[in-house]
Amino acid sequence: MQKELKELQPELIQTSAETDQLVTTIKEETKQVEAKREIVEADEMIANEKASASKAIKEECERDLAVAIPALEEAISALDTLKPQDVAMMKTMVSPPSAVKLVMEAICIMKGIKPERKPDPRGMGKVIQDYWGPSKRVLGDLKFLESLKVYDKDNIPNDIIQKIRTQYVTHPDFDPVKMRSISSACQGLCSWVRAIEDYDRVVKIVAPKRQKLALAENELA
């Protein structure tokens, strides 16, 4: 028996060495698999974080636009309710109320129409910027209301919107509620100007967020 064991000893030693090598190999492969698993999990975590961030930005953009878009749609709807005779009535005013002139000044500015230079009726040899002459021509355009409905609200020159924002929207009389007692057309046009200004302000807030969202979505693609 001892003789047989002695003869088998080299084989047993070799088998033991092979077993040890196999165990070492398995341990090494297990480490590699574990390392790859950790990398995959880390990548998944990063991807999930980016997806969550992207979703948050998108929801924020939607919340911002949810404020401006309904007001804009309401203003466009208000234009639909105006009748040609409402607009024509404003045009025929010889001495329009200051509120009517205020609204039409804003409309002319939004459309990039320049005022006329006229002698100041108060005398003193001064010249004033008068919008009523251009306003009457605007009101006489058969496609006037349609031009407001298709107004390029996404590309308003900065100098124009700043003038509207600082000189008209902040004016205490530039209020659709106050305009209602003067003219339904005046009320509708005032609402339209205010809605466009709101939309522009919100869009400029949302624009960089949209760019950030596009970058985030590209990284996820």
TAVEN-V278438 format. One record per backbone hydrogen bond with DSSP energy under -1.0 kcal/mol. CO is the residue of the C=O (numbers start at 1). NH is the residue of the N-H. Records with the same first field share a line. If there is no record, write none. Layout:
CO: NH / NH
This chain:
1: 5
2: 6
3: 7
4: 8
5: 9
8: 12
9: 13
10: 14
11: 15
12: 16
13: 17
14: 18
15: 19
16: 20
17: 21
18: 22
19: 23
20: 24
21: 25
22: 26
23: 27
24: 28
25: 29
26: 30
27: 31
28: 32
29: 33
30: 34
31: 35
32: 36
33: 37
34: 38
35: 39
36: 40
37: 41
38: 42
39: 43
40: 44
41: 45
42: 46
43: 47
44: 48
45: 49
46: 50
47: 51
48: 52
49: 53
50: 54
51: 55
52: 56
53: 57
54: 58
55: 59
56: 60
57: 61
58: 62
59: 63
60: 64
61: 65
62: 66
64: 67 / 68
65: 69
68: 72
69: 73
70: 74
71: 75
72: 76
73: 77
74: 78
75: 79
76: 80
83: 86 / 87
84: 88
85: 89
86: 90
87: 91
88: 92
90: 93
97: 101
98: 102
99: 103
100: 104
101: 105
102: 106
103: 107
104: 108
105: 109
106: 110
107: 111
108: 113
109: 112
116: 130
118: 128
120: 123
123: 126
126: 120
128: 118
130: 116
131: 135
132: 136
133: 137
134: 138
135: 139
136: 140
138: 141
141: 144
143: 147
144: 148
145: 149
146: 150
148: 151
151: 153
152: 155
157: 161
158: 162
159: 163
160: 164
161: 165
162: 166
163: 167
164: 168 / 169
168: 171
171: 174
173: 175
175: 179
176: 180
179: 182 / 183
183: 187
184: 188
185: 189
186: 190
187: 191
188: 192
189: 193
190: 194
191: 195
192: 196
193: 197
194: 198
195: 199
196: 200
197: 201
198: 202
199: 203
200: 204
201: 205
202: 206
203: 207
206: 210
207: 211
208: 212
209: 213
210: 214
211: 215
212: 216
213: 217
214: 218
215: 219
216: 220
217: 221
